[in-house]
Amino acid sequence: MDLSHETIAAIKTALRIGHFLGLVLGLGAATLLDMIVVRFLATRRVTADACQIVEFAARVVSAGLAILWVSGLGFMLHYALFDPAKITNPKVWAKMAIVGMLTLNGVFIHRAVLPLIRRGIGRTLFNGMSTAQRGVLLASGVVSGTSWYVPLILGATPQLNFVVPAWAILAAYSALLAGGISITLGVARIALPVAERRVIAASPAEA
């Protein structure tokens, strides 16, 4: 493709801006979602307003993810046309795999997690949920948070380029997921029953 150096540089700059915008939108909204879930775990009742905020934040996450995919694929096309060596960077493919995981988790949140939260309006978040449903909700939050922050960290560490194989990055990512989910479920298993008993004990006084 016969383009000037300035045009190629401008395209790359536009892709960088788009990628950064998608990351900021997705990461910020995903962090907000996790904070809201933590706030309403067992000590607060879910309100309609809070549910609307959660659903709006989820839409912002989806928009950020869409921008991330468009800009990411744009980068791949840019590399293929103007800088083929970068396509062989294992870190690029590891990031693509992680964003793929993030996408699957996002679909799951929209189809399974948000309806659970919506049905819980007027109750504490986990009231009426089975142990499996609680675990799934918590695990999806860990996957979301981890899968947004890891690409950010990878993007900020150019020293990993062409040095660390993709399998090693994905193994470290998987270990982070497993550790985060195990710790979260372990803490929840201990803390949630205590918090729920406090809510039940406080309910007569609030009536």
C-alpha positions as CSV (number, residue, x, y, z in Angstrom):
1,M,0.0,0.0,0.0
2,D,1.5,3.3,-1.1
3,L,1.1,5.6,1.8
4,S,3.3,8.4,3.1
5,H,5.2,7.9,6.3
6,E,3.1,10.7,7.9
7,T,-0.1,9.0,6.9
8,I,1.1,5.6,8.4
9,A,2.1,7.4,11.6
10,A,-1.3,9.1,11.8
11,I,-3.1,5.8,11.4
12,K,-1.1,4.3,14.2
13,T,-1.7,7.3,16.4
14,A,-5.5,7.0,15.8
15,L,-5.3,3.3,16.6
16,R,-3.5,4.0,19.9
17,I,-6.0,6.6,20.9
18,G,-8.9,4.3,20.2
19,H,-7.2,1.4,22.0
20,F,-6.5,3.7,25.0
21,L,-10.1,4.9,25.0
22,G,-11.5,1.4,24.9
23,L,-9.2,0.4,27.8
24,V,-10.2,3.4,29.9
25,L,-13.9,2.9,29.3
26,G,-13.9,-0.8,29.9
27,L,-11.5,-0.8,32.9
28,G,-13.1,2.1,34.6
29,A,-16.7,0.8,34.2
30,A,-15.6,-2.8,35.2
31,T,-13.9,-1.4,38.3
32,L,-17.1,0.5,39.2
33,L,-19.1,-2.7,38.7
34,D,-16.9,-4.6,41.1
35,M,-17.0,-1.9,43.7
36,I,-20.8,-1.9,43.5
37,V,-21.0,-5.6,43.9
38,V,-18.7,-5.4,46.9
39,R,-20.8,-2.7,48.4
40,F,-24.0,-4.7,48.1
41,L,-22.6,-8.1,48.9
42,A,-24.6,-8.8,52.0
43,T,-25.0,-5.7,54.1
44,R,-27.1,-3.5,51.8
45,R,-30.3,-4.1,49.9
46,V,-30.2,-3.8,46.1
47,T,-32.2,-0.8,44.9
48,A,-33.6,-0.1,41.5
49,D,-31.3,2.9,41.2
50,A,-28.3,0.7,41.9
51,C,-29.4,-1.9,39.4
52,Q,-29.7,0.8,36.8
53,I,-26.2,2.0,37.5
54,V,-24.9,-1.6,37.2
55,E,-26.7,-2.1,33.9
56,F,-25.4,1.3,32.6
57,A,-21.8,0.4,33.7
58,A,-22.2,-3.0,32.0
59,R,-23.1,-1.2,28.7
60,V,-20.1,1.1,29.0
61,V,-17.9,-2.0,29.5
62,S,-19.3,-3.5,26.4
63,A,-18.7,-0.3,24.5
64,G,-15.1,-0.2,25.7
65,L,-14.6,-3.9,24.8
66,A,-16.0,-3.2,21.3
67,I,-13.6,-0.3,20.8
68,L,-10.8,-2.5,22.1
69,W,-11.5,-5.2,19.5
70,V,-11.8,-2.7,16.6
71,S,-8.6,-1.0,17.5
72,G,-6.8,-4.3,18.3
73,L,-7.8,-5.7,14.9
74,G,-6.8,-2.4,13.3
75,F,-3.3,-2.8,14.9
76,M,-3.1,-6.4,13.5
77,L,-3.9,-5.1,10.0
78,H,-1.5,-2.2,10.4
79,Y,1.3,-4.6,11.4
80,A,0.5,-6.9,8.5
81,L,0.8,-4.1,6.0
82,F,3.5,-1.9,7.5
83,D,5.4,-3.8,10.2
84,P,5.0,-7.6,9.8
85,A,7.6,-8.4,12.4
86,K,5.3,-7.3,15.2
87,I,2.7,-9.9,14.3
88,T,5.2,-12.5,15.6
89,N,5.3,-10.8,19.0
90,P,4.0,-13.5,21.5
91,K,2.6,-10.8,23.8
92,V,0.3,-9.6,21.1
93,W,-1.3,-13.0,20.8
94,A,-1.5,-13.4,24.6
95,K,-3.4,-10.1,24.8
96,M,-5.8,-11.2,22.1
97,A,-6.5,-14.5,24.0
98,I,-7.1,-12.5,27.2
99,V,-9.5,-10.1,25.5
100,G,-11.3,-13.1,24.1
101,M,-11.7,-14.4,27.6
102,L,-12.9,-11.0,28.7
103,T,-15.5,-11.0,25.8
104,L,-16.9,-14.4,26.8
105,N,-17.1,-13.3,30.4
106,G,-18.9,-10.1,29.3
107,V,-21.5,-12.2,27.4
108,F,-22.0,-14.4,30.5
109,I,-22.4,-11.3,32.8
110,H,-25.1,-9.9,30.5
111,R,-27.0,-13.1,30.1
112,A,-26.6,-14.6,33.6
113,V,-25.3,-12.2,36.2
114,L,-27.3,-9.1,35.5
115,P,-30.6,-10.9,35.6
116,L,-29.7,-12.3,39.0
117,I,-29.0,-8.8,40.3
118,R,-32.2,-7.5,38.7
119,R,-34.2,-10.1,40.4
120,G,-32.6,-9.2,43.8
121,I,-34.0,-5.7,43.9
122,G,-35.4,-5.0,47.4
123,R,-33.2,-7.7,49.0
124,T,-29.6,-8.1,49.8
125,L,-27.6,-9.1,46.8
126,F,-27.1,-12.8,47.6
127,N,-30.5,-13.3,49.3
128,G,-32.2,-16.3,47.6
129,M,-29.1,-17.2,45.6
130,S,-27.7,-20.7,45.8
131,T,-24.1,-21.3,46.7
132,A,-23.3,-22.0,43.1
133,Q,-24.9,-18.8,41.9
134,R,-23.0,-16.8,44.5
135,G,-19.8,-18.4,43.4
136,V,-20.5,-17.8,39.8
137,L,-21.2,-14.1,40.4
138,L,-18.0,-13.6,42.5
139,A,-15.9,-15.6,40.0
140,S,-17.2,-13.5,37.0
141,G,-16.2,-10.4,38.9
142,V,-12.7,-11.7,39.4
143,V,-12.4,-12.7,35.8
144,S,-13.6,-9.3,34.7
145,G,-11.2,-7.3,36.9
146,T,-8.2,-9.5,36.2
147,S,-8.8,-9.6,32.4
148,W,-8.9,-5.8,32.2
149,Y,-5.9,-5.1,34.3
150,V,-3.6,-7.7,32.8
151,P,-3.7,-6.2,29.3
152,L,-3.1,-2.8,30.8
153,I,0.0,-4.2,32.6
154,L,1.2,-6.0,29.4
155,G,0.8,-2.8,27.4
156,A,2.9,-0.9,29.9
157,T,5.8,-3.5,29.8
158,P,7.4,-3.3,26.4
159,Q,10.4,-5.2,27.8
160,L,8.2,-8.4,27.5
161,N,8.1,-7.9,23.7
162,F,9.5,-10.9,21.8
163,V,11.0,-12.2,25.1
164,V,8.3,-14.0,27.0
165,P,6.3,-16.7,25.1
166,A,2.6,-16.4,24.9
167,W,2.1,-19.7,26.9
168,A,4.0,-18.2,29.8
169,I,2.0,-15.0,29.8
170,L,-1.3,-17.0,29.7
171,A,0.0,-19.4,32.4
172,A,0.6,-16.4,34.7
173,Y,-2.8,-15.0,33.8
174,S,-4.5,-18.3,34.6
175,A,-2.6,-18.5,37.9
176,L,-3.8,-15.0,38.8
177,L,-7.4,-16.0,37.9
178,A,-7.2,-19.2,39.9
179,G,-5.6,-17.5,42.9
180,G,-8.1,-14.5,42.8
181,I,-11.1,-16.7,42.5
182,S,-9.9,-19.0,45.3
183,I,-9.2,-16.2,47.7
184,T,-12.5,-14.4,46.8
185,L,-14.6,-17.5,47.4
186,G,-12.7,-18.3,50.6
187,V,-13.2,-14.9,52.0
188,A,-16.9,-14.9,51.0
189,R,-17.4,-18.3,52.5
190,I,-16.3,-16.9,55.9
191,A,-17.5,-13.3,55.8
192,L,-20.9,-13.6,54.1
193,P,-22.7,-15.7,56.7
194,V,-21.5,-13.3,59.4
195,A,-22.8,-10.3,57.4
196,E,-26.1,-11.9,56.6
197,R,-26.7,-12.7,60.3
198,R,-26.1,-9.1,61.1
199,V,-28.6,-8.0,58.4
200,I,-31.2,-10.5,59.8
201,A,-30.6,-9.3,63.4
202,A,-30.9,-5.7,62.4
203,S,-34.1,-6.1,60.3
204,P,-36.6,-6.1,63.2
205,A,-35.1,-2.9,64.5
206,E,-35.4,-1.3,61.1
207,A,-39.0,-2.4,60.6
